[in-house]
Amino acid sequence: MPSRPHDEAMAELYREDPKFAAHLLNEVLADGDQDELLLTLRQMALAFGGVRSVAEAADLNATQLYRTLSADGNPALSTLRASSRLMGLRLAVQPIKRARKARR
């Protein structure tokens, strides 16, 4: 079996299993690792035709989206929302499960 780049393999997995993609993105967001978030978003963009295609379909500037998703990027909420919506996902907030406080 010929080898292929990791990003391409992950993009194929995201296309084939959108629930896995959503789960993975939630895990990355929960961990708060921005580098991993940007990498995952770049791979997901690849799954949907590449950054330029995602930018055009989400009515975003392609150059700005390339910069945003670069290793040094800092995505704005509006960019995350528009690009994730195009990929069939949405951003959401969930409560953190915490242990009950001991009663005094």
PASEDO-167563 format. One record per residue (C-alpha): residue in one letter; x negated, y negated, z negated. Coordinates in steps of 0.2 Angstrom, whole numbers, padded with zeros to 4 digits, always signed. Layout:
% residues N
AXYZ/...
This chain:
% residues 104
M+0000+0000+0000/P-0008-0017+0005/S-0010-0030-0009/R-0002-0047-0008/P-0003-0062-0019/H+0005-0062-0036/D+0016-0077-0032/E+0023-0069-0017/A+0027-0053-0027/M+0036-0064-0041/A+0045-0074-0028/E+0052-0058-0021/L+0057-0052-0038/Y+0066-0068-0041/R+0076-0067-0025/E+0081-0049-0028/D+0085-0051-0047/P+0092-0069-0051/K+0097-0063-0069/F+0078-0058-0072/A+0073-0075-0065/A+0085-0084-0077/H+0079-0074-0092/L+0061-0077-0088/L+0064-0095-0086/N+0073-0096-0103/E+0059-0087-0111/V+0046-0099-0104/L+0056-0114-0109/A+0058-0106-0127/D+0039-0104-0128/G+0037-0122-0123/D+0021-0118-0112/Q+0022-0132-0098/D+0009-0124-0088/E+0018-0107-0087/L+0034-0117-0084/L+0027-0126-0069/L+0019-0109-0062/T+0036-0101-0064/L+0045-0115-0055/R+0033-0115-0041/Q+0035-0096-0039/M+0054-0099-0039/A+0053-0112-0026/L+0043-0100-0015/A+0058-0088-0017/F+0069-0101-0010/G+0059-0105+0005/G+0045-0115-0003/V+0044-0132-0011/R+0048-0142+0005/S+0064-0132+0008/V+0069-0134-0010/A+0066-0153-0010/E+0076-0155+0006/A+0090-0145+0000/A+0090-0153-0017/D+0089-0171-0009/L+0072-0173-0018/N+0056-0181-0011/A+0045-0166-0005/T+0028-0174-0009/Q+0035-0179-0027/L+0041-0161-0030/Y+0024-0154-0025/R+0016-0166-0037/T+0029-0162-0051/L+0026-0143-0049/S+0007-0145-0048/A-0004-0139-0063/D-0005-0157-0069/G+0014-0161-0066/N+0026-0167-0078/P+0044-0164-0071/A+0058-0176-0075/L+0074-0169-0081/S+0083-0174-0065/T+0070-0165-0055/L+0072-0149-0065/R+0091-0150-0065/A+0091-0153-0046/S+0079-0139-0041/S+0086-0126-0053/R+0104-0130-0047/L+0098-0126-0030/M+0091-0110-0036/G+0108-0105-0043/L+0102-0109-0061/R+0107-0122-0074/L+0098-0129-0089/A+0106-0126-0106/V+0103-0129-0124/Q+0106-0115-0136/P+0105-0115-0155/I+0090-0107-0163/K+0095-0093-0175/R+0088-0096-0192/A+0089-0086-0208/R+0102-0092-0220/K+0095-0103-0234/A+0095-0095-0251/R+0109-0102-0262/R+0104-0110-0278/
